[in-house]
Amino acid sequence: MIFSGYFILQMKHRLFSRIMAAINLFQFPLGTALGLFTFILLNHPSVRESYKAGTS
């Protein structure tokens, strides 16, 4: 989990963060909320562009 947060800050390894979000979905209730919010955030078009550009 800590690595995922670190990677999100650096705008790297989007797939890893998505996998960790999927695992979090099974940890009810807080993990479900965080996992769902992470999926929404990582799938936003501006965030996708930021990951492609490699900027933060």
PDB file of N, CA, C and O in Angstrom, chain B, residues numbered from 101:
ATOM      1  N   MET B 101       0.808  -1.188   0.000  1.00  0.00           N
ATOM      2  CA  MET B 101       0.000   0.000   0.000  1.00  0.00           C
ATOM      3  C   MET B 101       0.858   1.261   0.000  1.00  0.00           C
ATOM      4  O   MET B 101       0.539   2.234  -0.684  1.00  0.00           O
ATOM      5  N   ILE B 102       1.922   1.244   0.750  1.00  0.00           N
ATOM      6  CA  ILE B 102       2.782   2.418   0.825  1.00  0.00           C
ATOM      7  C   ILE B 102       3.436   2.676  -0.526  1.00  0.00           C
ATOM      8  O   ILE B 102       3.564   3.825  -0.950  1.00  0.00           O
ATOM      9  N   PHE B 103       3.850   1.609  -1.201  1.00  0.00           N
ATOM     10  CA  PHE B 103       4.459   1.771  -2.518  1.00  0.00           C
ATOM     11  C   PHE B 103       3.481   2.374  -3.510  1.00  0.00           C
ATOM     12  O   PHE B 103       3.863   3.202  -4.337  1.00  0.00           O
ATOM     13  N   SER B 104       2.239   1.971  -3.436  1.00  0.00           N
ATOM     14  CA  SER B 104       1.234   2.504  -4.352  1.00  0.00           C
ATOM     15  C   SER B 104       1.075   4.010  -4.162  1.00  0.00           C
ATOM     16  O   SER B 104       1.025   4.751  -5.144  1.00  0.00           O
ATOM     17  N   GLY B 105       0.998   4.461  -2.944  1.00  0.00           N
ATOM     18  CA  GLY B 105       0.906   5.894  -2.678  1.00  0.00           C
ATOM     19  C   GLY B 105       2.136   6.642  -3.159  1.00  0.00           C
ATOM     20  O   GLY B 105       2.034   7.744  -3.698  1.00  0.00           O
ATOM     21  N   TYR B 106       3.287   6.044  -2.963  1.00  0.00           N
ATOM     22  CA  TYR B 106       4.539   6.652  -3.427  1.00  0.00           C
ATOM     23  C   TYR B 106       4.568   6.741  -4.949  1.00  0.00           C
ATOM     24  O   TYR B 106       4.987   7.755  -5.508  1.00  0.00           O
ATOM     25  N   PHE B 107       4.120   5.678  -5.620  1.00  0.00           N
ATOM     26  CA  PHE B 107       4.088   5.680  -7.081  1.00  0.00           C
ATOM     27  C   PHE B 107       3.070   6.680  -7.618  1.00  0.00           C
ATOM     28  O   PHE B 107       3.309   7.309  -8.649  1.00  0.00           O
ATOM     29  N   ILE B 108       1.956   6.833  -6.941  1.00  0.00           N
ATOM     30  CA  ILE B 108       0.958   7.818  -7.377  1.00  0.00           C
ATOM     31  C   ILE B 108       1.542   9.230  -7.274  1.00  0.00           C
ATOM     32  O   ILE B 108       1.321  10.053  -8.162  1.00  0.00           O
ATOM     33  N   LEU B 109       2.273   9.513  -6.216  1.00  0.00           N
ATOM     34  CA  LEU B 109       2.904  10.828  -6.081  1.00  0.00           C
ATOM     35  C   LEU B 109       3.902  11.098  -7.198  1.00  0.00           C
ATOM     36  O   LEU B 109       4.040  12.234  -7.652  1.00  0.00           O
ATOM     37  N   GLN B 110       4.594  10.059  -7.639  1.00  0.00           N
ATOM     38  CA  GLN B 110       5.589  10.217  -8.693  1.00  0.00           C
ATOM     39  C   GLN B 110       5.003  10.045 -10.096  1.00  0.00           C
ATOM     40  O   GLN B 110       5.722  10.197 -11.084  1.00  0.00           O
ATOM     41  N   MET B 111       3.712   9.731 -10.197  1.00  0.00           N
ATOM     42  CA  MET B 111       3.046   9.485 -11.478  1.00  0.00           C
ATOM     43  C   MET B 111       3.738   8.365 -12.253  1.00  0.00           C
ATOM     44  O   MET B 111       4.024   8.502 -13.443  1.00  0.00           O
ATOM     45  N   LYS B 112       4.002   7.257 -11.562  1.00  0.00           N
ATOM     46  CA  LYS B 112       4.637   6.092 -12.166  1.00  0.00           C
ATOM     47  C   LYS B 112       3.846   4.848 -11.794  1.00  0.00           C
ATOM     48  O   LYS B 112       3.124   4.834 -10.797  1.00  0.00           O
ATOM     49  N   HIS B 113       3.987   3.815 -12.594  1.00  0.00           N
ATOM     50  CA  HIS B 113       3.432   2.481 -12.311  1.00  0.00           C
ATOM     51  C   HIS B 113       1.928   2.510 -12.036  1.00  0.00           C
ATOM     52  O   HIS B 113       1.464   2.051 -10.993  1.00  0.00           O
ATOM     53  N   ARG B 114       1.188   3.050 -12.980  1.00  0.00           N
ATOM     54  CA  ARG B 114      -0.271   3.164 -12.850  1.00  0.00           C
ATOM     55  C   ARG B 114      -0.930   1.795 -12.693  1.00  0.00           C
ATOM     56  O   ARG B 114      -1.875   1.646 -11.919  1.00  0.00           O
ATOM     57  N   LEU B 115      -0.442   0.811 -13.416  1.00  0.00           N
ATOM     58  CA  LEU B 115      -1.017  -0.530 -13.328  1.00  0.00           C
ATOM     59  C   LEU B 115      -0.870  -1.103 -11.922  1.00  0.00           C
ATOM     60  O   LEU B 115      -1.803  -1.716 -11.403  1.00  0.00           O
ATOM     61  N   PHE B 116       0.277  -0.912 -11.311  1.00  0.00           N
ATOM     62  CA  PHE B 116       0.497  -1.389  -9.944  1.00  0.00           C
ATOM     63  C   PHE B 116      -0.521  -0.756  -8.989  1.00  0.00           C
ATOM     64  O   PHE B 116      -1.087  -1.437  -8.134  1.00  0.00           O
ATOM     65  N   SER B 117      -0.743   0.536  -9.142  1.00  0.00           N
ATOM     66  CA  SER B 117      -1.700   1.227  -8.276  1.00  0.00           C
ATOM     67  C   SER B 117      -3.113   0.717  -8.499  1.00  0.00           C
ATOM     68  O   SER B 117      -3.891   0.618  -7.550  1.00  0.00           O
ATOM     69  N   ARG B 118      -3.455   0.393  -9.733  1.00  0.00           N
ATOM     70  CA  ARG B 118      -4.786  -0.157 -10.023  1.00  0.00           C
ATOM     71  C   ARG B 118      -4.949  -1.548  -9.409  1.00  0.00           C
ATOM     72  O   ARG B 118      -6.024  -1.879  -8.910  1.00  0.00           O
ATOM     73  N   ILE B 119      -3.906  -2.355  -9.441  1.00  0.00           N
ATOM     74  CA  ILE B 119      -3.963  -3.685  -8.835  1.00  0.00           C
ATOM     75  C   ILE B 119      -4.135  -3.570  -7.324  1.00  0.00           C
ATOM     76  O   ILE B 119      -4.926  -4.301  -6.729  1.00  0.00           O
ATOM     77  N   MET B 120      -3.394  -2.652  -6.704  1.00  0.00           N
ATOM     78  CA  MET B 120      -3.531  -2.454  -5.262  1.00  0.00           C
ATOM     79  C   MET B 120      -4.927  -1.933  -4.906  1.00  0.00           C
ATOM     80  O   MET B 120      -5.471  -2.291  -3.861  1.00  0.00           O
ATOM     81  N   ALA B 121      -5.502  -1.099  -5.758  1.00  0.00           N
ATOM     82  CA  ALA B 121      -6.862  -0.607  -5.523  1.00  0.00           C
ATOM     83  C   ALA B 121      -7.849  -1.760  -5.585  1.00  0.00           C
ATOM     84  O   ALA B 121      -8.790  -1.813  -4.794  1.00  0.00           O
ATOM     85  N   ALA B 122      -7.644  -2.685  -6.518  1.00  0.00           N
ATOM     86  CA  ALA B 122      -8.533  -3.846  -6.621  1.00  0.00           C
ATOM     87  C   ALA B 122      -8.444  -4.720  -5.373  1.00  0.00           C
ATOM     88  O   ALA B 122      -9.460  -5.224  -4.895  1.00  0.00           O
ATOM     89  N   ILE B 123      -7.262  -4.899  -4.855  1.00  0.00           N
ATOM     90  CA  ILE B 123      -7.089  -5.678  -3.617  1.00  0.00           C
ATOM     91  C   ILE B 123      -7.775  -4.963  -2.454  1.00  0.00           C
ATOM     92  O   ILE B 123      -8.378  -5.614  -1.600  1.00  0.00           O
ATOM     93  N   ASN B 124      -7.692  -3.653  -2.412  1.00  0.00           N
ATOM     94  CA  ASN B 124      -8.320  -2.875  -1.333  1.00  0.00           C
ATOM     95  C   ASN B 124      -9.836  -2.989  -1.333  1.00  0.00           C
ATOM     96  O   ASN B 124     -10.463  -2.847  -0.283  1.00  0.00           O
ATOM     97  N   LEU B 125     -10.429  -3.239  -2.477  1.00  0.00           N
ATOM     98  CA  LEU B 125     -11.889  -3.331  -2.549  1.00  0.00           C
ATOM     99  C   LEU B 125     -12.452  -4.398  -1.609  1.00  0.00           C
ATOM    100  O   LEU B 125     -13.609  -4.309  -1.197  1.00  0.00           O
ATOM    101  N   PHE B 126     -11.657  -5.391  -1.271  1.00  0.00           N
ATOM    102  CA  PHE B 126     -12.117  -6.484  -0.412  1.00  0.00           C
ATOM    103  C   PHE B 126     -11.964  -6.185   1.074  1.00  0.00           C
ATOM    104  O   PHE B 126     -12.388  -6.987   1.906  1.00  0.00           O
ATOM    105  N   GLN B 127     -11.375  -5.062   1.421  1.00  0.00           N
ATOM    106  CA  GLN B 127     -11.169  -4.700   2.828  1.00  0.00           C
ATOM    107  C   GLN B 127     -12.232  -3.693   3.245  1.00  0.00           C
ATOM    108  O   GLN B 127     -11.991  -2.486   3.252  1.00  0.00           O
ATOM    109  N   PHE B 128     -13.401  -4.197   3.589  1.00  0.00           N
ATOM    110  CA  PHE B 128     -14.553  -3.365   3.911  1.00  0.00           C
ATOM    111  C   PHE B 128     -14.383  -2.743   5.286  1.00  0.00           C
ATOM    112  O   PHE B 128     -13.857  -3.419   6.171  1.00  0.00           O
ATOM    113  N   PRO B 129     -14.784  -1.523   5.525  1.00  0.00           N
ATOM    114  CA  PRO B 129     -15.382  -0.500   4.700  1.00  0.00           C
ATOM    115  C   PRO B 129     -14.362   0.495   4.143  1.00  0.00           C
ATOM    116  O   PRO B 129     -14.559   1.028   3.051  1.00  0.00           O
ATOM    117  N   LEU B 130     -13.266   0.753   4.885  1.00  0.00           N
ATOM    118  CA  LEU B 130     -12.324   1.787   4.466  1.00  0.00           C
ATOM    119  C   LEU B 130     -11.594   1.418   3.175  1.00  0.00           C
ATOM    120  O   LEU B 130     -11.430   2.262   2.294  1.00  0.00           O
ATOM    121  N   GLY B 131     -11.161   0.177   3.059  1.00  0.00           N
ATOM    122  CA  GLY B 131     -10.462  -0.259   1.860  1.00  0.00           C
ATOM    123  C   GLY B 131     -11.339  -0.170   0.627  1.00  0.00           C
ATOM    124  O   GLY B 131     -10.864   0.160  -0.459  1.00  0.00           O
ATOM    125  N   THR B 132     -12.625  -0.467   0.797  1.00  0.00           N
ATOM    126  CA  THR B 132     -13.560  -0.371  -0.327  1.00  0.00           C
ATOM    127  C   THR B 132     -13.669   1.072  -0.808  1.00  0.00           C
ATOM    128  O   THR B 132     -13.639   1.336  -2.009  1.00  0.00           O
ATOM    129  N   ALA B 133     -13.792   1.981   0.115  1.00  0.00           N
ATOM    130  CA  ALA B 133     -13.897   3.395  -0.254  1.00  0.00           C
ATOM    131  C   ALA B 133     -12.610   3.895  -0.913  1.00  0.00           C
ATOM    132  O   ALA B 133     -12.659   4.580  -1.934  1.00  0.00           O
ATOM    133  N   LEU B 134     -11.470   3.554  -0.330  1.00  0.00           N
ATOM    134  CA  LEU B 134     -10.200   3.995  -0.900  1.00  0.00           C
ATOM    135  C   LEU B 134      -9.935   3.359  -2.257  1.00  0.00           C
ATOM    136  O   LEU B 134      -9.457   4.025  -3.175  1.00  0.00           O
ATOM    137  N   GLY B 135     -10.244   2.072  -2.387  1.00  0.00           N
ATOM    138  CA  GLY B 135     -10.048   1.389  -3.664  1.00  0.00           C
ATOM    139  C   GLY B 135     -10.923   1.961  -4.753  1.00  0.00           C
ATOM    140  O   GLY B 135     -10.464   2.165  -5.877  1.00  0.00           O
ATOM    141  N   LEU B 136     -12.169   2.221  -4.439  1.00  0.00           N
ATOM    142  CA  LEU B 136     -13.092   2.788  -5.416  1.00  0.00           C
ATOM    143  C   LEU B 136     -12.663   4.197  -5.814  1.00  0.00           C
ATOM    144  O   LEU B 136     -12.674   4.538  -6.997  1.00  0.00           O
ATOM    145  N   PHE B 137     -12.291   5.005  -4.849  1.00  0.00           N
ATOM    146  CA  PHE B 137     -11.830   6.361  -5.149  1.00  0.00           C
ATOM    147  C   PHE B 137     -10.553   6.333  -5.996  1.00  0.00           C
ATOM    148  O   PHE B 137     -10.387   7.156  -6.897  1.00  0.00           O
ATOM    149  N   THR B 138      -9.659   5.393  -5.709  1.00  0.00           N
ATOM    150  CA  THR B 138      -8.429   5.270  -6.492  1.00  0.00           C
ATOM    151  C   THR B 138      -8.734   4.914  -7.935  1.00  0.00           C
ATOM    152  O   THR B 138      -8.126   5.470  -8.850  1.00  0.00           O
ATOM    153  N   PHE B 139      -9.675   3.985  -8.155  1.00  0.00           N
ATOM    154  CA  PHE B 139     -10.074   3.640  -9.525  1.00  0.00           C
ATOM    155  C   PHE B 139     -10.645   4.854 -10.253  1.00  0.00           C
ATOM    156  O   PHE B 139     -10.309   5.102 -11.411  1.00  0.00           O
ATOM    157  N   ILE B 140     -11.496   5.598  -9.582  1.00  0.00           N
ATOM    158  CA  ILE B 140     -12.093   6.783 -10.205  1.00  0.00           C
ATOM    159  C   ILE B 140     -11.002   7.791 -10.545  1.00  0.00           C
ATOM    160  O   ILE B 140     -10.988   8.354 -11.640  1.00  0.00           O
ATOM    161  N   LEU B 141     -10.107   8.013  -9.621  1.00  0.00           N
ATOM    162  CA  LEU B 141      -9.029   8.970  -9.831  1.00  0.00           C
ATOM    163  C   LEU B 141      -8.102   8.552 -10.972  1.00  0.00           C
ATOM    164  O   LEU B 141      -7.781   9.367 -11.837  1.00  0.00           O
ATOM    165  N   LEU B 142      -7.675   7.301 -10.980  1.00  0.00           N
ATOM    166  CA  LEU B 142      -6.726   6.843 -11.991  1.00  0.00           C
ATOM    167  C   LEU B 142      -7.346   6.742 -13.382  1.00  0.00           C
ATOM    168  O   LEU B 142      -6.618   6.728 -14.375  1.00  0.00           O
ATOM    169  N   ASN B 143      -8.660   6.672 -13.476  1.00  0.00           N
ATOM    170  CA  ASN B 143      -9.319   6.583 -14.775  1.00  0.00           C
ATOM    171  C   ASN B 143      -9.764   7.946 -15.311  1.00  0.00           C
ATOM    172  O   ASN B 143     -10.333   8.020 -16.400  1.00  0.00           O
ATOM    173  N   HIS B 144      -9.521   9.001 -14.579  1.00  0.00           N
ATOM    174  CA  HIS B 144      -9.878  10.343 -15.043  1.00  0.00           C
ATOM    175  C   HIS B 144      -8.968  10.712 -16.213  1.00  0.00           C
ATOM    176  O   HIS B 144      -7.761  10.473 -16.152  1.00  0.00           O
ATOM    177  N   PRO B 145      -9.528  11.291 -17.279  1.00  0.00           N
ATOM    178  CA  PRO B 145      -8.720  11.596 -18.479  1.00  0.00           C
ATOM    179  C   PRO B 145      -7.482  12.464 -18.213  1.00  0.00           C
ATOM    180  O   PRO B 145      -6.431  12.225 -18.807  1.00  0.00           O
ATOM    181  N   SER B 146      -7.588  13.452 -17.344  1.00  0.00           N
ATOM    182  CA  SER B 146      -6.423  14.310 -17.089  1.00  0.00           C
ATOM    183  C   SER B 146      -5.318  13.550 -16.351  1.00  0.00           C
ATOM    184  O   SER B 146      -4.133  13.807 -16.562  1.00  0.00           O
ATOM    185  N   VAL B 147      -5.711  12.621 -15.494  1.00  0.00           N
ATOM    186  CA  VAL B 147      -4.717  11.820 -14.776  1.00  0.00           C
ATOM    187  C   VAL B 147      -4.035  10.852 -15.740  1.00  0.00           C
ATOM    188  O   VAL B 147      -2.823  10.648 -15.662  1.00  0.00           O
ATOM    189  N   ARG B 148      -4.805  10.258 -16.644  1.00  0.00           N
ATOM    190  CA  ARG B 148      -4.207   9.378 -17.657  1.00  0.00           C
ATOM    191  C   ARG B 148      -3.173  10.124 -18.478  1.00  0.00           C
ATOM    192  O   ARG B 148      -2.096   9.595 -18.752  1.00  0.00           O
ATOM    193  N   GLU B 149      -3.491  11.345 -18.872  1.00  0.00           N
ATOM    194  CA  GLU B 149      -2.550  12.147 -19.668  1.00  0.00           C
ATOM    195  C   GLU B 149      -1.299  12.469 -18.857  1.00  0.00           C
ATOM    196  O   GLU B 149      -0.194  12.469 -19.400  1.00  0.00           O
ATOM    197  N   SER B 150      -1.461  12.741 -17.571  1.00  0.00           N
ATOM    198  CA  SER B 150      -0.312  13.036 -16.723  1.00  0.00           C
ATOM    199  C   SER B 150       0.610  11.831 -16.602  1.00  0.00           C
ATOM    200  O   SER B 150       1.832  11.983 -16.608  1.00  0.00           O
ATOM    201  N   TYR B 151       0.040  10.641 -16.492  1.00  0.00           N
ATOM    202  CA  TYR B 151       0.852   9.432 -16.420  1.00  0.00           C
ATOM    203  C   TYR B 151       1.572   9.195 -17.745  1.00  0.00           C
ATOM    204  O   TYR B 151       2.727   8.769 -17.751  1.00  0.00           O
ATOM    205  N   LYS B 152       0.909   9.465 -18.863  1.00  0.00           N
ATOM    206  CA  LYS B 152       1.543   9.283 -20.172  1.00  0.00           C
ATOM    207  C   LYS B 152       2.676  10.273 -20.361  1.00  0.00           C
ATOM    208  O   LYS B 152       3.718   9.928 -20.917  1.00  0.00           O
ATOM    209  N   ALA B 153       2.481  11.492 -19.905  1.00  0.00           N
ATOM    210  CA  ALA B 153       3.508  12.530 -20.051  1.00  0.00           C
ATOM    211  C   ALA B 153       4.627  12.373 -19.037  1.00  0.00           C
ATOM    212  O   ALA B 153       5.733  12.872 -19.245  1.00  0.00           O
ATOM    213  N   GLY B 154       4.343  11.677 -17.934  1.00  0.00           N
ATOM    214  CA  GLY B 154       5.350  11.494 -16.891  1.00  0.00           C
ATOM    215  C   GLY B 154       5.554  12.727 -16.028  1.00  0.00           C
ATOM    216  O   GLY B 154       6.616  12.910 -15.433  1.00  0.00           O
ATOM    217  N   THR B 155       4.518  13.581 -15.961  1.00  0.00           N
ATOM    218  CA  THR B 155       4.612  14.783 -15.128  1.00  0.00           C
ATOM    219  C   THR B 155       3.811  14.597 -13.863  1.00  0.00           C
ATOM    220  O   THR B 155       2.982  13.693 -13.760  1.00  0.00           O
ATOM    221  N   SER B 156       4.066  15.462 -12.902  1.00  0.00           N
ATOM    222  CA  SER B 156       3.293  15.380 -11.661  1.00  0.00           C
ATOM    223  C   SER B 156       2.413  16.574 -11.462  1.00  0.00           C
ATOM    224  O   SER B 156       1.699  16.655 -10.463  1.00  0.00           O
TER     225      SER B 156
END
